[in-house]
Amino acid sequence: MTPPCPLPAPGRKQSACGCAGVFNAHAAIELYAEAFEEAGALQHLEAFCSLNGPRFYGVEPNAEFITLRREPWTVSKTMPFGAEVVVPFRAGETVHWRIV
């Protein structure tokens, strides 16, 4: 799930025990790739992300493609969000897949 609910920067309504969700839209596909790889199911990623939904709803899948490469990068510790600054999911951590 990729909820568009970014968390405010530290000190602004942030709690270590919050359960409201995470802001992961900045790297959703890359994080899915990590999870599928860790589960030994990387071969099912395309169907999960691109084919199963359209098949279920009886529509054509997108004609455009993206390319993922196993290439580490570091998630920003904060991101601008209008007049605010938010903390993204996995802030400051390494993600091992990247859209190229």
MORAMO-V657016 format. One record per residue. N is the residue number from 0. PSI is psi in degrees with one decimal (999 if undefined). NEAR is the number of other ideal C-beta (glycine too) atoms within 8 Angstrom. Layout:
<<N	PSI	NEAR> <N	PSI	NEAR>>
This chain:
<<0	141.3	3> <1	72.3	6> <2	135.8	9> <3	54.4	6> <4	78.5	7> <5	148.2	11> <6	141.6	10> <7	159.4	10> <8	158.2	11> <9	140.0	5> <10	-5.4	4> <11	88.6	7> <12	38.5	4> <13	138.2	10> <14	144.1	5> <15	-16.2	3> <16	16.5	4> <17	146.8	7> <18	24.6	4> <19	-11.2	4> <20	-178.3	7> <21	155.4	6> <22	103.5	14> <23	12.2	12> <24	-24.0	8> <25	-18.5	9> <26	32.0	12> <27	-51.8	9> <28	-41.8	11> <29	-40.1	13> <30	-36.9	13> <31	-43.1	11> <32	-42.6	13> <33	-46.4	11> <34	-43.0	8> <35	-38.9	12> <36	-46.4	11> <37	-30.3	6> <38	0.5	6> <39	29.6	5> <40	29.1	8> <41	-28.8	8> <42	-13.1	4> <43	-0.1	8> <44	-46.3	11> <45	-44.1	7> <46	-43.2	8> <47	-45.9	10> <48	-28.4	8> <49	-23.5	10> <50	-37.9	10> <51	-42.1	8> <52	-54.0	7> <53	-39.5	12> <54	-44.2	8> <55	-42.6	6> <56	0.7	6> <57	33.1	5> <58	162.6	5> <59	141.4	5> <60	162.9	8> <61	143.5	7> <62	-19.3	4> <63	156.1	4> <64	158.1	4> <65	162.0	6> <66	129.9	6> <67	140.8	11> <68	140.6	7> <69	95.9	5> <70	113.4	8> <71	145.1	7> <72	160.1	7> <73	129.8	8> <74	136.5	14> <75	146.2	8> <76	-30.9	6> <77	162.4	10> <78	144.7	10> <79	144.2	7> <80	88.0	7> <81	-127.9	4> <82	-3.8	2> <83	173.2	10> <84	133.9	9> <85	161.2	13> <86	114.1	14> <87	161.1	14> <88	135.7	10> <89	30.0	10> <90	128.9	10> <91	0.3	7> <92	164.1	7> <93	133.0	7> <94	139.1	14> <95	0.1	10> <96	150.1	13> <97	141.5	10> <98	130.7	7> <99	999	6>>
